[in-house]
Amino acid sequence: MASSTRRAARMMRPTAQLPMVERYDFAANAWEAVAPMATPRENHAVTVLDGKVYAVGGLSDGVGRLSSVERYDPATNAWEAVAPMATARDYHAVAALDGKLYAVGGRSNGASRSSVERYDPALDAWEAVAPMASARLEHAVAVLDGKLYAVGGYNGGALSSVERYDPEMNAWEAAAPMASAREGHGVAVLDGKLYAVGGQNYEEEDEEEEDVRINRVERFDSSTNAWEEVAPMATARIVPCVALL
C-alpha cells in the first residue's frame, strides 16, 4: 500500500472522543478524576497559560472539526468556554509565549494549514498573526529564546523544515532543518537547546511495515543555528510525550 494511503488510513481509524480529565497527585502517587470538558475531543492541543489549562480545537463526533476552546481552573475544578478560534482545526500545535497562546497550523477542511492565531486572555480574543511559510500538521512547537519554533510535521510528506516566529516582528523565518524528516514527534527545551524526539516518516517505510517509527533524537542550538544527533531512544515511538524533570 502506498505510504500516503497508509497514512490516510491511520488518520481515519475510528476512535471515541472523551471529555474526561485526570489529575496526578505527586504526594499521594495517585490519579483522580477532575471536572470533564464540556466537549469530548481528540487530536486537540493542550497547554498551560497563567496557571490554567487550555484545550484547543480538535475533532468531536457529531460536531466535526472544532474551533472551540475550553479553559480549566484547578482552583475551582471547573472548565469554562473562552473565545473560539476563527479556524476550526485539529492536528495543530499550541504554545504559550509572552502571556499569550498561539495555535499553529494543523488540518482544516481536509488540508494542511499554515495559518496561526494568537489568543489574548486579557481580551478573551483571538487574532490572526503572520502565517508560516509552509503548511504543516502533526508538527510540534516550542518556545526558545523568546521565539516560537514550529518543527517538522506533514505536508504531502514528512517535513524536516523548521520555522521560527518573532512576536515583535510578527514574522517567521527559516531555521536550520533537521537531519531527519519527521511527523508526530515530541519537542522540549532543556538548558537553552531544543530537542526533537521520535515521530515517524512514512517515506522511509518498509513495504512489509505499516509505518516507520523513529527512535532518533536531534538537538538544536540557536547560537549556531544547527542540529546535531544525540543518543537515540531504545524504543522508536510515534507521538511521544516529552517532559522535563
One Martini backbone bead per residue (centre of mass of N, CA, C, O) as a GRO file, in nm:
protein
  245
    1MET     BB    1   0.097   0.035   0.022
    2ALA     BB    2   0.088   0.347   0.009
    3SER     BB    3   0.188   0.587   0.221
    4SER     BB    4  -0.056   0.783   0.191
    5THR     BB    5  -0.271   0.564   0.246
    6ARG     BB    6  -0.176   0.475   0.524
    7ARG     BB    7  -0.201   0.748   0.658
    8ALA     BB    8  -0.503   0.795   0.606
    9ALA     BB    9  -0.598   0.542   0.759
   10ARG     BB   10  -0.495   0.628   1.037
   11MET     BB   11  -0.663   0.904   1.054
   12MET     BB   12  -0.951   0.722   1.015
   13ARG     BB   13  -0.965   0.584   1.264
   14PRO     BB   14  -1.171   0.474   1.493
   15THR     BB   15  -1.287   0.679   1.766
   16ALA     BB   16  -1.323   0.793   2.105
   17GLN     BB   17  -1.429   1.062   2.251
   18LEU     BB   18  -1.320   1.249   2.544
   19PRO     BB   19  -1.391   1.446   2.849
   20MET     BB   20  -1.195   1.335   3.033
   21VAL     BB   21  -1.010   1.405   3.345
   22GLU     BB   22  -0.681   1.379   3.490
   23ARG     BB   23  -0.502   1.389   3.811
   24TYR     BB   24  -0.182   1.421   3.955
   25ASP     BB   25  -0.051   1.316   4.274
   26PHE     BB   26   0.254   1.318   4.411
   27ALA     BB   27   0.211   1.263   4.715
   28ALA     BB   28   0.001   1.011   4.655
   29ASN     BB   29   0.044   0.853   4.396
   30ALA     BB   30  -0.225   0.965   4.228
   31TRP     BB   31  -0.527   0.945   4.060
   32GLU     BB   32  -0.783   1.188   3.953
   33ALA     BB   33  -1.085   1.304   3.897
   34VAL     BB   34  -1.205   1.566   3.707
   35ALA     BB   35  -1.343   1.784   3.540
   36PRO     BB   36  -1.501   1.785   3.255
   37MET     BB   37  -1.548   1.853   2.954
   38ALA     BB   38  -1.793   1.967   2.742
   39THR     BB   39  -1.608   1.851   2.500
   40PRO     BB   40  -1.538   1.607   2.315
   41ARG     BB   41  -1.187   1.519   2.224
   42GLU     BB   42  -0.952   1.509   1.947
   43ASN     BB   43  -0.664   1.628   1.819
   44HIS     BB   44  -0.572   1.821   2.019
   45ALA     BB   45  -0.458   2.094   2.228
   46VAL     BB   46  -0.222   2.158   2.504
   47THR     BB   47  -0.190   2.418   2.761
   48VAL     BB   48  -0.019   2.659   2.971
   49LEU     BB   49  -0.176   2.960   3.123
   50ASP     BB   50  -0.174   3.116   3.409
   51GLY     BB   51  -0.251   2.830   3.561
   52LYS     BB   52  -0.400   2.722   3.300
   53VAL     BB   53  -0.595   2.504   3.101
   54TYR     BB   54  -0.583   2.440   2.747
   55ALA     BB   55  -0.834   2.341   2.507
   56VAL     BB   56  -0.770   2.302   2.150
   57GLY     BB   57  -0.978   2.195   1.958
   58GLY     BB   58  -1.038   1.941   1.717
   59LEU     BB   59  -1.244   1.641   1.749
   60SER     BB   60  -1.611   1.567   1.708
   61ASP     BB   61  -1.875   1.395   1.731
   62GLY     BB   62  -2.132   1.564   1.549
   63VAL     BB   63  -1.933   1.824   1.474
   64GLY     BB   64  -1.628   1.801   1.424
   65ARG     BB   65  -1.440   2.041   1.372
   66LEU     BB   66  -1.273   2.263   1.601
   67SER     BB   67  -1.282   2.603   1.759
   68SER     BB   68  -1.293   2.540   2.040
   69VAL     BB   69  -1.239   2.659   2.388
   70GLU     BB   70  -1.093   2.545   2.697
   71ARG     BB   71  -1.081   2.627   3.059
   72TYR     BB   72  -0.882   2.533   3.342
   73ASP     BB   73  -0.943   2.556   3.700
   74PRO     BB   74  -0.796   2.426   3.981
   75ALA     BB   75  -0.937   2.599   4.208
   76THR     BB   76  -1.248   2.508   4.089
   77ASN     BB   77  -1.287   2.264   3.910
   78ALA     BB   78  -1.323   2.418   3.611
   79TRP     BB   79  -1.479   2.475   3.306
   80GLU     BB   80  -1.443   2.715   3.031
   81ALA     BB   81  -1.544   2.914   2.790
   82VAL     BB   82  -1.382   3.057   2.522
   83ALA     BB   83  -1.278   3.191   2.265
   84PRO     BB   84  -1.283   3.114   1.949
   85MET     BB   85  -1.159   3.032   1.675
   86ALA     BB   86  -1.166   3.101   1.338
   87THR     BB   87  -1.034   2.809   1.307
   88ALA     BB   88  -1.085   2.496   1.248
   89ARG     BB   89  -0.879   2.242   1.424
   90ASP     BB   90  -0.635   1.981   1.375
   91TYR     BB   91  -0.321   1.877   1.424
   92HIS     BB   92  -0.202   2.085   1.605
   93ALA     BB   93  -0.033   2.359   1.781
   94VAL     BB   94   0.067   2.473   2.112
   95ALA     BB   95   0.165   2.792   2.278
   96ALA     BB   96   0.334   2.989   2.519
   97LEU     BB   97   0.383   3.356   2.477
   98ASP     BB   98   0.388   3.636   2.643
   99GLY     BB   99   0.084   3.571   2.760
  100LYS     BB  100   0.021   3.392   2.502
  101LEU     BB  101  -0.168   3.206   2.258
  102TYR     BB  102  -0.075   2.953   2.018
  103ALA     BB  103  -0.205   2.852   1.696
  104VAL     BB  104  -0.058   2.597   1.481
  105GLY     BB  105  -0.189   2.500   1.223
  106GLY     BB  106  -0.300   2.208   1.069
  107ARG     BB  107  -0.639   2.097   1.015
  108SER     BB  108  -0.859   2.207   0.737
  109ASN     BB  109  -1.068   2.088   0.518
  110GLY     BB  110  -0.842   1.848   0.461
  111ALA     BB  111  -0.596   2.053   0.517
  112SER     BB  112  -0.317   2.202   0.540
  113ARG     BB  113  -0.184   2.464   0.758
  114SER     BB  114  -0.034   2.805   0.809
  115SER     BB  115  -0.196   2.919   1.017
  116VAL     BB  116  -0.216   3.179   1.283
  117GLU     BB  117  -0.312   3.211   1.629
  118ARG     BB  118  -0.390   3.461   1.890
  119TYR     BB  119  -0.429   3.466   2.247
  120ASP     BB  120  -0.598   3.697   2.471
  121PRO     BB  121  -0.698   3.687   2.798
  122ALA     BB  122  -0.772   3.990   2.850
  123LEU     BB  123  -0.976   3.985   2.579
  124ASP     BB  124  -1.092   3.728   2.473
  125ALA     BB  125  -0.900   3.694   2.197
  126TRP     BB  126  -0.847   3.646   1.855
  127GLU     BB  127  -0.563   3.656   1.622
  128ALA     BB  128  -0.406   3.709   1.338
  129VAL     BB  129  -0.100   3.601   1.218
  130ALA     BB  130   0.161   3.515   1.078
  131PRO     BB  131   0.231   3.287   0.857
  132MET     BB  132   0.364   3.028   0.746
  133ALA     BB  133   0.535   2.902   0.479
  134SER     BB  134   0.436   2.618   0.588
  135ALA     BB  135   0.236   2.375   0.583
  136ARG     BB  136   0.118   2.197   0.891
  137LEU     BB  137   0.105   1.873   1.049
  138GLU     BB  138   0.210   1.699   1.312
  139HIS     BB  139   0.363   1.891   1.479
  140ALA     BB  140   0.590   2.108   1.668
  141VAL     BB  141   0.616   2.321   1.961
  142ALA     BB  142   0.841   2.590   2.083
  143VAL     BB  143   1.021   2.777   2.330
  144LEU     BB  144   1.305   2.997   2.233
  145ASP     BB  145   1.431   3.287   2.305
  146GLY     BB  146   1.137   3.427   2.254
  147LYS     BB  147   1.059   3.197   2.044
  148LEU     BB  148   0.877   3.028   1.788
  149TYR     BB  149   0.870   2.680   1.711
  150ALA     BB  150   0.838   2.493   1.405
  151VAL     BB  151   0.846   2.130   1.382
  152GLY     BB  152   0.791   1.986   1.123
  153GLY     BB  153   0.577   1.740   0.982
  154TYR     BB  154   0.297   1.769   0.743
  155ASN     BB  155   0.312   1.803   0.357
  156GLY     BB  156   0.296   1.539   0.155
  157GLY     BB  157   0.512   1.495   0.383
  158ALA     BB  158   0.769   1.478   0.562
  159LEU     BB  159   0.936   1.717   0.774
  160SER     BB  160   1.247   1.912   0.832
  161SER     BB  161   1.147   2.177   0.877
  162VAL     BB  162   1.206   2.512   1.026
  163GLU     BB  163   1.034   2.760   1.222
  164ARG     BB  164   1.054   3.116   1.325
  165TYR     BB  165   0.898   3.329   1.570
  166ASP     BB  166   0.857   3.688   1.593
  167PRO     BB  167   0.658   3.890   1.784
  168GLU     BB  168   0.776   4.175   1.718
  169MET     BB  169   0.768   4.120   1.389
  170ASN     BB  170   0.562   3.927   1.277
  171ALA     BB  171   0.769   3.675   1.192
  172TRP     BB  172   0.900   3.434   0.977
  173GLU     BB  173   1.177   3.196   0.982
  174ALA     BB  174   1.430   3.011   0.882
  175ALA     BB  175   1.566   2.727   1.001
  176ALA     BB  176   1.734   2.471   1.054
  177PRO     BB  177   1.719   2.163   0.952
  178MET     BB  178   1.671   1.853   0.992
  179ALA     BB  179   1.789   1.541   0.920
  180SER     BB  180   1.496   1.439   1.002
  181ALA     BB  181   1.210   1.359   0.893
  182ARG     BB  182   0.900   1.450   1.080
  183GLU     BB  183   0.615   1.312   1.255
  184GLY     BB  184   0.476   1.280   1.555
  185HIS     BB  185   0.641   1.441   1.763
  186GLY     BB  186   0.867   1.567   2.006
  187VAL     BB  187   0.926   1.852   2.230
  188ALA     BB  188   1.207   2.027   2.398
  189VAL     BB  189   1.353   2.235   2.655
  190LEU     BB  190   1.714   2.233   2.736
  191ASP     BB  191   1.952   2.435   2.820
  192GLY     BB  192   1.890   2.615   2.549
  193LYS     BB  193   1.765   2.358   2.395
  194LEU     BB  194   1.634   2.172   2.119
  195TYR     BB  195   1.417   1.886   2.107
  196ALA     BB  196   1.378   1.601   1.887
  197VAL     BB  197   1.136   1.325   1.926
  198GLY     BB  198   1.084   1.105   1.718
  199GLY     BB  199   0.828   0.952   1.532
  200GLN     BB  200   0.768   0.976   1.170
  201ASN     BB  201   0.828   0.816   0.828
  202TYR     BB  202   0.678   0.709   0.540
  203GLU     BB  203   0.921   0.731   0.334
  204GLU     BB  204   1.085   0.488   0.509
  205GLU     BB  205   0.923   0.253   0.454
  206ASP     BB  206   0.840  -0.068   0.465
  207GLU     BB  207   0.646  -0.286   0.285
  208GLU     BB  208   0.589  -0.461   0.564
  209GLU     BB  209   0.507  -0.188   0.688
  210GLU     BB  210   0.297   0.054   0.804
  211ASP     BB  211   0.537   0.205   0.952
  212VAL     BB  212   0.780   0.452   1.072
  213ARG     BB  213   0.948   0.461   1.352
  214ILE     BB  214   1.133   0.684   1.565
  215ASN     BB  215   1.449   0.709   1.766
  216ARG     BB  216   1.548   0.976   1.695
  217VAL     BB  217   1.765   1.250   1.814
  218GLU     BB  218   1.757   1.610   1.825
  219ARG     BB  219   1.971   1.912   1.852
  220PHE     BB  220   1.924   2.265   1.908
  221ASP     BB  221   2.129   2.557   1.827
  222SER     BB  222   2.080   2.897   1.810
  223SER     BB  223   2.381   3.007   1.798
  224THR     BB  224   2.435   2.806   1.525
  225ASN     BB  225   2.205   2.691   1.360
  226ALA     BB  226   2.203   2.372   1.473
  227TRP     BB  227   2.203   2.027   1.433
  228GLU     BB  228   2.219   1.727   1.645
  229GLU     BB  229   2.296   1.418   1.722
  230VAL     BB  230   2.178   1.199   1.960
  231ALA     BB  231   2.085   0.972   2.151
  232PRO     BB  232   1.888   0.720   2.112
  233MET     BB  233   1.630   0.545   2.159
  234ALA     BB  234   1.533   0.224   2.228
  235THR     BB  235   1.243   0.328   2.133
  236ALA     BB  236   1.025   0.366   1.898
  237ARG     BB  237   0.813   0.668   1.849
  238ILE     BB  238   0.480   0.788   1.845
  239VAL     BB  239   0.371   1.048   1.998
  240PRO     BB  240   0.546   1.162   2.214
  241CYS     BB  241   0.601   1.242   2.550
  242VAL     BB  242   0.760   1.541   2.671
  243ALA     BB  243   0.963   1.591   2.970
  244LEU     BB  244   1.075   1.765   3.257
  245LEU     BB  245   1.306   1.682   3.563
   0.00000   0.00000   0.00000
